[in-house]
């Protein structure tokens, strides 16, 4: 499915916001702004309108950042999954049924996990091979 130009632009803006806000300078800026705002509140006597505006602004920013982080993590997870799927496809000994296993039912995931655990336990318990 082709994304519209608007969706691509929004995605790029969200990725940029994530990139900018994940830097240490962004955290330092937030600390400085909050400290300055608290000092200003003390100087002017804690006006309730300012407190309400500040609370509303921080809640809105928190909600926006929630979606920014979710979008970015989803993109990264999809990219990582595609890379892992490609590695599975190229490995001759890999189980091809594991490609797109993330879309499987929970029962299949549990069954495959138990199979992997049993396989690894059997390998650990088997005697080491002698080199020729």
N, C-alpha and C positions, 0 to 999 in steps of 0.2 A: 504494500500500500504506500503510495507516494504522499509524503507530507506536503502540505501547502507551504507557500513562501512565508506566510505569517507564522505558521508553527515553527518553521526553521529559524526564523528571526527571534522568536520568543525563546526557543531553546538556546540559541547562541547568547542571548542576553542573560538568561538564567545561568549558563555556564560561566559567563564573565563575572556575574555577581558572586557565584561560588568561589571563583578563583581569587577575586579581590578580597572577599571577606574571610578567606581561609589563611590569609597572611598574618604574621605577627603584628605588623603595622596597623592592621585594622583593629585588632584587640587593644592596642595601645591608644588608638584614636578614641575608641569607645570609652575606655577608662578615663581619658582626659575630658571628654565631653560630659560624661556623667559627673565627674568631680566638679567641673565648672558649673554644671547645672545645680548641683547640691549647694555649692557655695553661693550661687545666685539666689537660690531659694532661701537660704539662711539670711542673706542680706535684705531681701525684700519682705521677709516675714511669712513665708510659706503660704502664698495665695492659693486657695482651693482650686481655682480655675486652672492654674498652671499645673497643679498636681494631677488634675483630671486629664488635662491635655497630654502631659508626660506619660501617664499610665496608658492612655489610649494609643499614643504613638508607639510605645514600646510593645504593646500587645499586637499592634498591626505589623510591626517589624518582625516580631517573633513568628507570627503566622506566615508571613511571606518567606522567611528563612526556612521554616518547616518544609514548604513546598520546593524551595530551591534545593535543599539538601536531598529531599526525596527524589526529585528529578535527576539530579547529578548522580546519586547512588544507583538509580535504576539504569541510567545510561552506562555507567561503569560496569554494573553487573551483567548487562546484556553483552557488552564488548568482551568481558572476561569469559562469559559462557561461550561465545562464538569462538574464541581462541581455544578454549578447552575442547570444544566439539571438533575443531579442526585437528587438534593433536590426536584425539581418539580416532578420527578417520584415517590418519596417516600411519598409525601404529598397527603393524600386522597382527600383534597378539592382543589387541584391545577388543573389548566386547562392544560391538557396534550398537547394541541396544541401549548403551549408556548415553548416546547422543540424544539430546533433548529429554533426558530422564527427569529434568525439573518439572516437566508437564505431566508426569505420571501420577497415578493415584497414590495416596499415602500407603495403602497396603503393598503396592509394588515397591515403593521406596524402602519400606521396612523389610520386605522379603529380600531385596537385593543387598541391603545393609547386612542382614544376618548371613547371607551367602558370602559376602566379602569378609566378615569376621571369621566365619568358619574356615574359609580359604587361607587366611593369614595365620590362624591358629595351627592349621595343618602344616603349613610351611615351617613355622617355628618348631613344631614337634618332630618334624622329619629329620633324620640324621643328615649332617652336611655331606655334600658330594666330595669325593676324593678327586683331586686333580690327577690327570694322566701323565 
